[in-house]
Amino acid sequence: MRQRNVINKTPRWLFAFSRTTNPHLIVLPSIRGSLTKSVFAKTPLPAALFRKPNLSLLRASPRDRKYCAQFLLFERAPPQQRLELLRGSRMLNYVQTIATPTADTPGTCLLLHFDNKRYIIGSIAEGTQRATIQRNIGIQKVEDVFLTGVVNWHNAGGLLGLILVLADTLSTKVEMLKANLGERQKKASEIQITRAVNETIMPRLRIHGGKNMTQLLATARRFIFRKGLPLDPQEILEDPRLVEQQEFKPDWEDANIKVWYMPIQSTSAVSSSPRKRTHSEFIGESESDGQQSTPDNEEDRRLVQTVVTQMFDSDWKMDALIETTLYEAKLPAKLFVRDDNGHIQVYTGPLPGSGQQVPDIPVLVRQPWPGAMVSLLPHTKPSSQSMCYIFKTHERRGKFNPQAAEAHGVAKKDYKLLTLGQNAVGKDGVVVTPDMVLGQTVPGNGFAVVDLPDPSYIDGLVNRPEWSNDSLMNCLHVIYWILGPGVKNEPRLQEFMQKKSEIKHIVSSPDSCPNRIAFESVTAQAFKLRCIDPDRFYLPIYDNDVSILNTPTKEASPIFESGKLGKVVQFAPQYVHQDDKITPFPDIEKLARADLNDEILEMAEKVKQKVADPEFLAKIEKVESDIPNRDAEIIPLGTGSALPSKYRNVSSTLLRVPGYGNYLFDCGENTLGQLHRVFGNELPEVLRNLKGIWISHLHADHHLGTASVIRAWHEETMQSDPSAKLFVASHMHMIDWLREYSDIEDYGFKRLQTVVFGRWDKTHGGGLDRKVCTPREFTEEETRAFGVSRIDACYVQHCFGALATVFTFPTGFKVAYSGDCRPCNEFVLIGKGATLLIHESTFEDELQGDAVAKKHSTMSEAIGIGRRMGARRILLTHFSQRYQKIPIMEENMEIRPDAEKGRRAKLDEVVLVAFDYMRVKLGDFRKAQAFLPTLQKLFEENVKEDEDE
């Protein structure tokens, strides 16, 4: 029943009780005649009580409706009392290690667990999100992220992807809360609505980090966007201990924890650049770090903060139209005009740059999302500040002593008041205070997370005033050390650890943790695929005894232990190390063999004999004699869509063309980690031969690995060939992001040759109004440097700025790549005669509706594009993480040598599906195709597992 009915229609009986020291008993008169003679019949309605803010109305379930109350009205405890109650509880609290430094999880990351909330702490490197998926670690309750170390891509490369996942999770929570609130509003009075609003705490996502963190988030404004979810960057610009004159109050706290920020400055401001820097550069950077490493003034900082706010908490609507002129409209964009009747119609007339006369008329365009309206951010400079933290739980009340309460004459009904920190009345009216009946207060447990990138940070760390504060150090049980190469062996640091020997020291660094398998699910799958086709499938490279820096990891230290994946340190209800939770090194063969039955292995053996048959090989040579660059190798590094999963990383494909170079088509998060796993010690050579990167569009799953790949190339070639250039070809907004991020970190942007595709040119669309861009023709000198002779591009239907491309080599080898898109005529036009088509195949044919709605292609649509192009080889990739099928194509190698070119391409079509870590040469597509029925059988055996995933 609604509260309004309680007041206006006066129901039968109402008892109201309060949880305060003055409980209310209120009985309202009945509108029925049976109880009108009651002594309560004329009791006045206590209207003032119903206006109190913390009331809860409950319906009772009386056995005898005639004489029992039907409604109970409770007054809720004030927020501070509820907080004290929470702090007094003994909920489960622990820290779990969810990532240690490996080839594809380069950072160290921790999860702080409370029953009601989670926190992510550490280096949020690329691969962190996928690590949580592999470990089945739920992050639905994460609302705070504490980023350690210097703000650069090594530490924050996985932050943007993680924010997207957390934002989607929290926005789902918000929608559910709003929906529940809406239902309550339909059934509740104004009083109840007020109570519901007071009770409902809308989640916010807070990111704690050092200088330039807000700037990093703002650079992503064109591709990271969520509506109606507040994101609060808690950027630490100054040292709180200096500002507060040695005050040791927590810098941030909530109901679970208190946090002290510890920003550490480098004593030498070691550069992020691989070259050695001069003394004056060191001094200049060190002096500027405190004042100039973030936007120069308060106005600039407010602008950057506003951009981040608009990225996540705006009221932008996609269908909102704004008026501009045809000449001022930013193209490409869909334009609208009003007809004579004022109705909105699509504009189909000539556009600027088309060579035709363009009318000066008003047009309507969709309003871009707010972040994209800020074309340039204020400049900043790289910072050398490294963030560290101390975390402590709140003090807990002592154990309640009922004997003491009884001795003081406290009624049992008032015991709850004492446990909530309130006074109660004992015998003879004596006031009994909580300290008279509660045991000694239990201090909060705590731990520190310290990130030292190199030895220049050690002095700043060991001289921190926090280490000398007895209150803060009390019950600080563990220090998690996130260290750069070689730092763990520094005498000053080891001396500090020995002085703090009462604290457990856990060290995680790239030279102390083994380069173990971090993603065992995809590795087990690779093992199964290798058992079927060993020439195309390889196991990821790993080592359980050696680190990613090739240092041994088995030596034990007397003063610290090495960080181990999965280790749990429990802090409440009691402090204990749970080493039994450490994730063991996976037995990959054992995991894989469980799904490999004799039938599959026998099928594979027959195919191996077939593809080794000289007659079969001779037919291939005859049919493929006209294909250029048959030794070109295609290596899918990420074949999944949207988010990484246990079995597929996000989009990236490496093309190796001997004699010309290596090329990346899209570069999703952790592409560099995948390269490490594929090539191991050969990676330096692969990076030295990297000539170009193509980014199809600004969706996070297609480009968030670009900066780390460029940096790895930059560091490798600065020693071997400092004059070398790397081209990055994409839409102008991708280039803008790379340029803006270079303010935060010197990762090699100045050495890039950018190839920008912007407006389309009708003259290259066959004279039709097609969205085909002006091709980039390379000079002879450029072709010698970059390998390719021409790059074509066209706009496709997917998102703003989405492009498909064709790379042409001097030999006539043409590679067409789609990125994400619906089937596109323009792509067919520029891809005519392609040797190889790499096309997205997100959905199965049965999910045509999903493909249209989400602007992707089905498997049949992707193959259809290849046939219309006349592509000789088709590789399907970018699969939905939930669906996976193997196409079985009819084999046909009876082709006359004198067959027409178009006819020859149609008859010599080979289609393959891509898997992570697969390596297939252009001339081996026929061999790989022969294994498709066996692969189909393998995945049929595992269909249930795929559906669950």
C-alpha positions, 0 to 999 in steps of 0.5 A: 500500500502507498504511504499516501493511502496510510495518511489520507485513507486511514487504514485499520491499524498502524504501529510505528517503531523507531530505532532511536533511543525513543521508540514510537508506538503509534496506532491509527484508528480503523475505518472499520467498525469492529475496532472503533471502541478501542482505547486508541480510536481517537489517537491523533495521526502523527503527521510530523513523523511521516516527514522524517527522511529515514523511514521504512514502511513494511507490511506485517503479516498478522495471523489475526488481521482483526487485532494485529498491526498490518504495517510497521514503520521503521526509522533507519539509522543515520548514515554515520551510524550505518558507516560505524556498523559497517566498520565494525563488521568482520567481512572478508578482506584480501589482496589477490595477485592477478597479473605478474610480468610476462610477455603478454601481461607486462605489468603487476596488478592486484585486486583488493577484495571486500564483500561489498566492493573491489579495488584494482591496484597496480600497473594497469598494463595491456593484457590486464583485462584479459588476465581477469577473464582468464582467472575468472575474476569478477570486476563487477564491483570495482569502482576505484582503480589505483594506478601505480608508477609513472603515467605512461603506456607501460603502466596505463596501456590497459587502463582505457580498455578496462575503463570501458568494461567497468563503465559498461558494468557500472552503467548496467548497475545504474540502469537497474537502480533507476529502473527499480527506483522508477517502479518504486515511484509508481507505487510510493508516496513522496516520502518513500521516494525521498527515502529511496533516493537517499538510499540509492548511491549511484556508482561512480568510477574513480581513477587514482593516479599521478600527473598526466593521468587526466590528460591521458584519459582526455586524449581518448575522447574521440573513441572512449565515450559512455553516457550518464556514468560519472568518472572521477579522475583523482590526479595527485599533483602535489605531495600531500605530506608536504602540503599538510606539513607532515599531517598523516590523515588519509588522503582518500577513504571510503567505508572500507579503506583509508588511503595515503598517496605517496608520489615519488620523484626521480632524482635524475628524471630518467628519460623514457627515450632510449637515447642518452640525455645530457645533464642539462636535459635531466636538470630541465626536466626535473625542474619542470616536473613539479610545475609544467608536467601537467597543463600550465594553468588552472584554466587548462586543467579545468578544460581537460577535466571537463573533457573527461567529464563529458566523455562519461557523463554527458546528455548527448543524443546521437540524433540531435542535429545542428545547423551549419553551412555546407562549406563549414561542415566537417566531412565526411558526414551525413548531411541533411537539408530542409525542403520547402515544407520544412521537412528534413531530407538527406542532402545529395548535392555536390560537396566541397572538393568534388570539382563542382560548384557548391551552393552556399546553403545551410545544412544540418549535421548530427551533433558530434559527441562533446569530447570530439568538439575539443579539437586540441588539448592544452600541451603537457610534458612527460612526468617522472612522478611515480605513484605509490600507496598505503592502504589500511582498513578502518579500526573495528569496534571491540567484541561486545560483552553481554555480561558487562551490559547485563551487569550495568542493567542494560535491557537486551533490546538496547544492546544494539545501540551500544554496538552502534556506538550509542549510549544506552540507559542502565539501571537507576537511569545510569548512562552506559557508554559503548566503551563500558561494554565493548572490548579493545578496539581492533586496529585496521590491517594494511599494506603498501604498494610501491612502484620504483621504475629504476634506481633513481627513485629509491632515495625518494622512497626510503626517505618518505616520512610515512615510514617513521609514523608509528601509527601508520606503520602499526599493523602494516603487514605487507609491502608489494614492490613493483620494480623495474629491471635491476632495482631489486638488487640495489643495496639501498633498497635491500637495506630498507627491506631489512630494516623493515623485516617485520613487514613481508616484502613481495617483489614483482619485477620483469627480472624476478618473475617467470615468463610463464603462460598467462593465458592457458586456455588459448595455449591449450587450444594452440596445442590441439591445433598444432597436433592437427596441423603442425606446419601452420600452428605453433605454441606460444613461447614461454619459460617457467624458469626464466624471466622475460629479460632472460634472467633466472627466477628460481633463486630465493631471496632471504629478505623478500619473496617473488610475486606469484600469480594468484597468491592471496594475502588475507587481512580480515577476519584474520591476517594470513598468507594463502599460498595454496591459492597460487596458480600453478604452472599449467600442464598445457598438454594435459589440458589439450589432450582431454579434447583430442580423441583418436578419431580427430588424430586419425583424420589429421594423420590422413591429411598430413599424408595427403599434403605431403604427396608429390602429386598434390604438391605439383598440382599446387605449383601448377595452379598457383604459378602466377601468384606473386609473393607466395612466400608472404606469411600471414600471422593473425595476432588477434582474431576476436571482436570487441573484447579479448576472451580466453581464446581470442585477443582483439584485432591485429594481423601481421603480414611479412613480405620477404624482401619488402618488410613487415606490416600490421593491419590493426593493432588492438590491445596487447598486440606487442604481447602476442608478437612476443609469444609468437617470435620470442628472441626473434622479435627484435629482427621482426621489429627492425623490419616493421615498415608500416601500421594500418589502423582501420578505425578508432574503436578501442579493440582495433588500435589500443596496442599501437603506442606500445608497438611503436615504442618497441620499434623505436627502441629497437631501431634507435640503436640499429638504424636511427634514421629509419621511419615507420609509416602509420596510415589511418583516418586523421583522428587516429593520427591526432590521438598519436600526436596528442599522446606524444605529449605524455610520453616520448614513444617515437612519434617524431620518427613516424611517417603519417599517411592521413586519409580524410575526404573522399574524391569522386574522381577515384570512385569511377566517376560516381559519388563513391566514398573512395579516398585519394590513393597514396602513391609512394615515390621510388625512394619511399617504396625502397624505404617502406616496401609498398608502392601504393595504398588505397582506402575507402570509407565503409559502413561501420562508424565515423571514419571507418576505412578499408584499404588495399596495399599494393607492392611493386610485384603486383601483390595486392592485399585488401583489408576490411577492418569492421564493416558491412559489405561495401561496393567501394571496397570491391572497387579498390580491391579488384584483382586482390591477391589476398583479402583479409575480411572481418567475419563477425557473425555466423550466417544465421545471425544476419540481423545482428550483423546488420544492426551492429554494422558487421559482416557474416561469413557468407557476406565476407566470402562474397566480397572476396569473390566480387573482387576476384581475390585468390585467397581469403582469410576470415577474421574478427569473429564474435567471441561467442560464435565460431564456425569453420567454412568447408569449401569445395576443393578444385585444382583442375584449372587450365593454365590458359584460363582467363584471369578472372575465371582463374581467380574464381576457380582458384579461390581458397578460404581459411579462418584465422586463429591466434598464433596461426602462421600461414604462407600465401603459397600454403593456403591449399595445404591449410585448407585440407585440414579444415574438415578436421578442425571442424570436427574438433570444434564440434566436439567442443561446442558446449565449451564454446557456448559457455564461453 
